Amino acid sequence: MMKPHASPPPSERAVPGGVPVAVRHSQLNDAMSDTSTPSLPELRCSSKGCIAAAVYAVKWNNPRLHPPERRKTWLACAAHRDSLASFLAARGFWRETEPLPPR
């Protein structure tokens, strides 16, 4: 009998662009531990392969899984804002798109 496919632990899962989550966690830890220059890591677009800075929050939920008030967020650059929102809207998941506050 075949065993069900197990997902890799969260620290080893790939994120858009193929960068392992562990790399991003270590970058965040480095940025937070550096007290000389308090800076946050740059937010990146969620579109696959895009490394542009995110300027929008595309908020969504799956009504079959999430309560109406729950929102999940994808980050988007200006070039991918419409394509990410359209992808979600075609599935009935898109709720709103908001500009990110200046950092």
Secondary structure as the mmCIF struct_conf table of DSSP 4:
data_model
#
loop_
_struct_conf.conf_type_id
_struct_conf.id
_struct_conf.beg_label_comp_id
_struct_conf.beg_label_asym_id
_struct_conf.beg_label_seq_id
_struct_conf.end_label_comp_id
_struct_conf.end_label_asym_id
_struct_conf.end_label_seq_id
HELX_LH_PP_P HELX_LH_PP_P1 MET A 2 PRO A 9
HELX_RH_3T_P HELX_RH_3T_P1 PRO A 10 GLU A 12
STRN STRN1 ALA A 14 ALA A 14
TURN_TY1_P TURN_TY1_P1 PRO A 16 GLY A 17
BEND BEND1 GLY A 18 GLY A 18
STRN STRN2 PRO A 20 PRO A 20
HELX_RH_AL_P HELX_RH_AL_P1 VAL A 21 SER A 33
BEND BEND2 SER A 36 THR A 37
HELX_LH_PP_P HELX_LH_PP_P2 LEU A 40 LEU A 43
STRN STRN3 ARG A 44 ARG A 44
BEND BEND3 SER A 47 SER A 47
TURN_TY1_P TURN_TY1_P2 LYS A 48 GLY A 49
BEND BEND4 ALA A 52 ALA A 52
STRN STRN4 ALA A 53 ALA A 53
HELX_LH_PP_P HELX_LH_PP_P3 ALA A 54 ALA A 54
STRN STRN5 TYR A 56 TRP A 60
TURN_TY1_P TURN_TY1_P3 PRO A 63 LEU A 65
BEND BEND5 HIS A 66 HIS A 66
TURN_TY1_P TURN_TY1_P4 PRO A 68 GLU A 69
STRN STRN6 LYS A 72 ALA A 76
TURN_TY1_P TURN_TY1_P5 ALA A 78 HIS A 80
HELX_RH_AL_P HELX_RH_AL_P2 ARG A 81 ALA A 90
TURN_TY1_P TURN_TY1_P6 ARG A 91 GLY A 92
STRN STRN7 TRP A 94 PRO A 99
HELX_LH_PP_P HELX_LH_PP_P4 LEU A 100 PRO A 102
#
